[in-house]
Amino acid sequence: MSSLLLGLETAFQPEAMLFTILGTVLGIIFGALPGLTSTMAVALLIPVTFGLGPVAGMGMLVGAFCGGTAGGSVSATLLRIPGTPSSICTTFDAFPMAQKGQAGLALGTSVICSFIGGIFSLLVLSLLAPQLARFALKFGPLEYFSLAILGLTIIASISGESMIKGLLAGLIGVFASFVGIDQVTGMSRLTFGNANLLSGLSLLPVLIGLFAISQAFSEAEKVGEEKPAELSVKGKVKGEFPKFSLLVSKWKILLSSSMIGTLVGILPGAGGSIASFVAYDQAKRMSKEPDTFGSGNIEGVVASETSNNAMTGGALVPMLALGIPGDTCTAVMLGGLLIHGLRPGPLLFKDSMDVVYGIFFALLLANVAMLIFQFVGIRLFVKIMKVPRHLLTPLVLVLCTIGAYGASSNLFDVKVMLLFGVIGYFATKLGYGVAPIVLGFILGSMAELQLRRGAEMYSGISVLVERPISLILLIASVLLLAVPIWRKYKVKKVKIA
């Protein structure tokens, strides 16, 4: 109890509160700007924390993590550009809502659901961290492979009318993930003698290209035509929280998305993008109107934003309890802990429990600050809607180019961005979609690496069906593929009858 009270006192000292709030605000800005991410925000803020106490310094970093993850919904809603990888699914329904004049509601829903997901994961982090960390230890290479396969089967649910096109688009993403040095043999693959490809294709320029550049190409087709639908917002648009009754009616989606986000966050290396896709897919299955997903269904926004911010608390579990980062952002935060003389792992909970509690309370403060500052800033954000598209698109392209170049200071990433912009443009034009490409790119390398590691470890892959967790995940994958096929078969049968 004394550690709890000391952590509470430390987290709410003026210095710690100031830097936690400042980190949250900067995180929102980084998350909202296309091409910038919460990981970049945390990396840039680590030098600022050198002279701070452990709780104040870590408070600033968890604030940037929380704010950056939630801030990605801004550009996802207003520009159809995910500010962060975890807000990819937010674009599917939030942008169509904005086109219908519901930008304020979409942004307000994103804020309140991010807060709910964040608080849920904080409770799990605070109460169940040791037990959940022990569960994550049971995952070996074959379990991670099965998890990746489960993620890839979600392509079947986000493929629109044609599952075949969706699967082909997913294979494009998987193929792109193989570029670079083979992590098992050390041999180069698909590099064509280009040294820039040895480290593989970076996720950031791929994302920017598929979503931002492809959208810019689509907008270029509309030059000289009528004003695009997303600019038809009339009058002042205010932030609008969804009605309490609406949130209560969506309690199943809120709960499932919070649980999915937290659990996926706990699994090291999974990340918010996977959590968002899984939660979105689950919400679509639970919905009474699954066919409206992708055309402005608020349930899609609820699922995506609840899960991606629930991931933040979950990702801190393996980092704090095991010293294993849950995602790229917590990998950077791990360095922040070491700088302050804190070695993450079981001994951190034993020897510095007051600091652990201080970090928990800092995350609580960060979520409250995110709720307040992002909602207050909605009026400023929606003004982007009133800017003529032919003026806004070049500005977005400049920001995206800076983001793609700034992440690695390599002009080659800008070329990658443009290449995937062309791929995304034609994929959208021909009905393949860009979401399956992204999912295949994110999960392809993970599936391959873990399968090969497991095959070497167990001298074969037959053990996949012998390990209980792996078997359950594979069975779930088969069911996820079979259900859409069965649904389409029933619909076709009804039409014939």
N, C-alpha and C positions, 0 to 999 in steps of 0.2 A: 504493500500500500504506500509505503514511503517513496518508492521509486515512481509510482504512478503520480503522486502529488508533486514530486520534484520535476518529473517530465512535464506536467501541466504548467507548473510555474515557469519553467525554462522556455517552453514554447510560446507562452503569452507575455513574455517580457517585451518591452517596446521595440528593441532591436530585432528580435526574432520575428515579431509580427510584421514589422516594416519590410524586412527582406523577403519574408514569405509572400506577402501581398505583392511586392514589387516583382518577384519572380513569376507569380501567377499572371500579372498583367502583361509582362513581356512575353510569357509563353502564349497567351491568347493572341498577341500581335503576330508572333512568329507562326503560330498555327493557322491564322487567318490569311496570311500573305502566301499566295501560290509559290511553290518552290521551296519555302522555308519549313522547317519541321521542329517539333519539340526537342528532338535529339540535338539539333543544331543550337537551339536556345540553351539547353543544359550545358553543352560543350563550351559555349561562349561565356557562360556565367560562372563556370568553375573557378577561373582566376579571381573573380570578384569575391568569392567565399574564403579566400586564403586567410584574411585577417579576422574572420568571424568565428564565433563559437561553433561547436559541432551541430547543435540543433538549429541555430540561425542559418548556418551554411547549407545544411541539408534541407532546411525548410524552403530556402530559395530554390533549390534544385527540384524538390518534389512539387513546388508551386509551378515552376516552368513546365514540368512533366504533365501535371494536371491541366494547366491552362492551355498548353500547346495541343494536347489531345482533344480538348473540347473546342478550341478555336478553329480547328479544321472544318467544322460545320459551316462556318461563315462563307468561305469561298465555294464550298460544296453546294450551298443553297443558292447563292446569288449568281455564281458563274459556272456551275457544273464542273468545278475543278476541285478535287479533294485537297484540302490544305495539308492533310497528313494521310499516310496510307490507311490509317484506321477509319477515315471518313469516306472511303470509297463508296460504301453502300449507302451513305447518306445522300449522295448525288442522285441515286435512283429515284427517290420520291420527293426529297426536299426541293430539288430544282423544278420539277413539274408543279409543285405547290406554289413556288414563287411565280411561275408563269401564269398561274391562275389568280394571282393577286393575293396569295396567302404567305408572302415572304415573312411577315412579322410572326405569324403563327408557327411557321416551320422553324424559325430561329428560336422562338420562345420555347417550343417543344424540345428542341435540341438542348437548350440550356438546362431546363428543369430535369430532363431525362439524364443528361450527363451528371447532374448533381445527385440524382437518385442512385445511379450506378456507382458513382464515386463513394457515396456514403455506405452503400451495401458492401462494397469491396473493402472499405476501411474497417467495418465491423468484423468481416471475415478475417482480415489481416490481424486485427487486434485479438480476436478470441480464439481463432483456430490455426494460427500460423504454424506452430510446431507440428500439429497433426497433418495438415495439408502438405507441408514440406516433406514429411515422411512418405506420404502417398506418392508424391512426384518422384521420389527416389526409386520407386518400383519400375519406372519407365526406363527400358533399355532401348537399344537401337531398333529392334523389331517393333516395339510398341510405338516408337516415333514414326516408323515407316507406315504402320497401320493408321496412325492418326493423320498422316499426310494423305494417304489414300482416301480416308473419310472426308477430308477437306476437298479433295479433287472431285469426289462424287457430287459435291454441291453444285458443280457446273451444270449438272442435269436439271437443277431447279432454277437456275438463273439464265438459261439459254433461250428464253423467249419461246417462240413457236416451234423452232427446229432444234431438237436435241443434238442432231448430227452436226449442225453448224456450230453449236456451242462446244461440242467435244473437239471439233477440228480447231476452233479458236484456242481452246485450252491446250491442245498439243503444240500450237505455235508458241505459247508461253513456256511450256515445259522444254521445248527445243531451245528457246533462247536462254533458259536457265543453265544449260549445259556448257555454254561458252566459257572458256577460261581454263585455268589449271585444274586438272583432275585432283581432287583433294585426297584420293586414296593412293594413286600411282605417281602423282606429281607430273604427269605428261600434259602437254597443252592440247586443247581440243577446240576445233572450230575457230581458231584465231587467225588463220590465213596469213601468218607471218606478221601480224600487227601486234606490237608490244602493248598497245593500249587495251587489248582484249585479254591479256594474260590474267588479269584480276577479275575477269567476267564483266557482265553488264550491270551497272549500278541500278538499284531499284528506283532511286529518285528521278533520274532523267527518263527512265522507261515510263514511270507514272505520269510525269509532266507531259511527255509526248503523247501518250495514249489519251489523256483526258483534256489537256489544255490546247496543245497544238492541233489535234484533230478537231476540236471544237472551233478553233480559230479558222481552220480551213472551211468548216461548214458555214461559219458566219460570213466568210468571204463570198460565198455563193449568193448571199442575200443582199449584197451591196446593190442599191438602187431599187430594192423592193420595199414593201411596207415595213414599218417598224416591227422588230421581232416581238413575239408574244410576251417575253419576259420583261419587256419595258412598258407594258400596258398598265402598270400600277398607277392608280390615280390618287391624288391627295397625299397626305402625310401617312407614312406607314410606321406604326408604333410596334414595339415589342409586345407580343400577346402570348401570355402563358395559356396553355390549354386549360379548359375548365376542369375543376377537381373531379366532377362526375365522369369526364372522359378518361382521366387517368385511372380512376377506380375501375372503369369498365375494361381497361387494358392491363389489369393487374397481372394476368397470366403472362403476358408478353414482357412486362416490366420485370417480373420475378425470374422468368426463364432467361431473359437476356442478361440480367445481373449475374445469375449463376454461371451462365456460359462464359461471360466476359471474365469473371473472377477465376474460374477454373482454367480457362485457356491461358490467362495471364500467369498463373502459377507454373504452367508447363514451360520450362526454360526454352527460349528461342521461338516460341509460337507467335507472340505478338498480337497487337490490336487488330490488324487487318484480318487475320484468321478468325478472331473472336467476332468481329463485325459480320463476316460472311456467314459463319455458323449461326449466329443469332438471327440474322436476317432470314436465312433459310428456314429456321425453326418457326419464326413469326409467320412466315408465309404459309407454312403447313398448319399452323394453329388458327389462322385467320378464316373468317366466314366469307371473305372476298379475296381469295388469293390471286384472282385474275387481274385485280386492280393494282397489284404491286408493280412498281416501275412507272406508274402514271399519276402519282400524287397521293398515295395512300399513307396517311399519317402514321399507321402502324409500322411501316418500314423505317421511318425516321426514329420512332420510339425504340425499335429494336437495335438499330445501328448505334445510336448515340448512347443508349443505356449500356450496351455491351462494351463499347470502346473505352468509356471512362471507368467501367467496372474493372477493366483490364489493368488499370494503373495500380490499384491496391494489390491485385493478384500478382502482378509482376514483381512487386517488392518482397513478396514472401520468399521465393528462392534466393533473391539477392541478399536479404538480411539474415535468413536462417541458414543458408547453405553456401553463400558466397558465389552463387551462380546467377548471372543476370537473366531476368525473364525476357528481356528484349533489348534492342540496341540502345534505347534511352537509359535503361537501368545499368547497362554495361558501362556507359559513361559515368553514371552516378556512383558506380562501384569505385571508380577512381577518386571521386569526391570524398567517399568514406575513408579511403586509405590516406588521403591527404590530411584528414583530421585525426589521424592516428587510431582509427577504428577498423578492426579487422572483422569483416562480416563472417558469420557462421554461428554455430551453437554457443560458442563462448561469448559472443556479443550479447546474447540474451541473459547469460549468467553474470558477466562482469560489468556490463554497461546498460542495465535494464532501464535506467532513468533516461538515457539518450534514446533508446528504442521507443519508449513511451513519448518522449519529446517529438520524435519524428512522426509518430502516429497523430499526435495533436496538431502538428504542423500540417499534415495532410488534411485533417479536418478543416483547419483554417483556410487552406488553399481551395478546398471545394466551396466553402462559403464565399470566399473572395471571387472565385470564378463565376458563381451564380449571380453575384451582384454586379460585377464589372462587365461581364459579357452581356447581361440583359440591358444594363444602362447604355451600353455602346451600340445596341441594335439600331437605334435611329441613325447613328453615323454610318453603320455598315450598309443599311438599305439605300443610302443615297447613291451608292454605286449603281443601283438599278436605274437611276434617272440619267446616267451618263450615256449618250448615244453610243451604240455598239461599235460604230466605225472609229470612235475615239478611244473607247475602252480596250478594244482588242489589241491594238499595238502596245498599250501600256502593260497589259497582262503578259504579252509576249516578251517584253523587256524584262519584267519581273521574273518570269519563268526562265529566261535565258540566264539571268543573274543567279537564280537559285540553282540551276543545273550546273553552271560553271563554278559557282562559289563553293559547292559541297566538296569538290576535289581540286579546284583551280586547274582543271584540265579541259581544254577546248573540245576534246574528243567527246566528252559527255554531252555537249551541245549538239554534236552531229548525231549521237544516239537518240537524243530527244527528238530531233527533226525526223529521223528514220521512223521511230515509233509513232510520231505524229501522222505520217503517211499511212502506216499500217492501221492505226486506229481509225483514220478517216474512211478508208476503204472497208474495214471490218464493220463499221457502223452503217455505211452506205449499203453494203451487201447483206445486212441482217445477221452478221456473225456476233457483233457486240464486242466490247472491250473488256468487260468484267471477267469472262472466262480466260482471256489472255493473261490478265493480271494474276488471277488465282493460280493458273498453271505456272507462271513465272515464279511466284512466291513459294509454291509447294514443290515444284519439280526437283530442284537441287536437294531439298531436304529429304524427299522420298528416296532419291537415288543414293545419297550418301549413307543414310541410315540402313537401307537394305543391304548395301555392300558391306558395311561394318558388321551388321548382324550375321550375314552369310559367312564372313571370316571368323567371327566369334564362335558361331555354333556349327561351322562346317556344313552349311546348307541353310535353306530357308523353310524346310518342312516344319521347323519348330514354330513357325508363324501361327499354326493352328493348334499348337500344343500349349502355348502360353495363354492363360485365360484372358488377360487384358487385351492382348493382340487379337485373339479370336473374336472377342466381343466387338471390337472396333471394326474388324473385317465384315462381320455379320451385319453390323449397322450400315456399312458401306454398300453391301449388296441390296439391303432393303431400301436405301435411299435411291439407288438406281432403278430398282424394280417398281417403286410406287409411281413415279411419273409415267413410266411405260404402261403400267396397268391402268392409270387414269385415262391416258390417251386412247387405250384400247377400248375402255368402257364408253368413252364419249363417241368414238367411231362406231361402236356397236349400236349405240342409241340412235345415231344419225341414220344408219342403214335401216334400222327397224322402223 
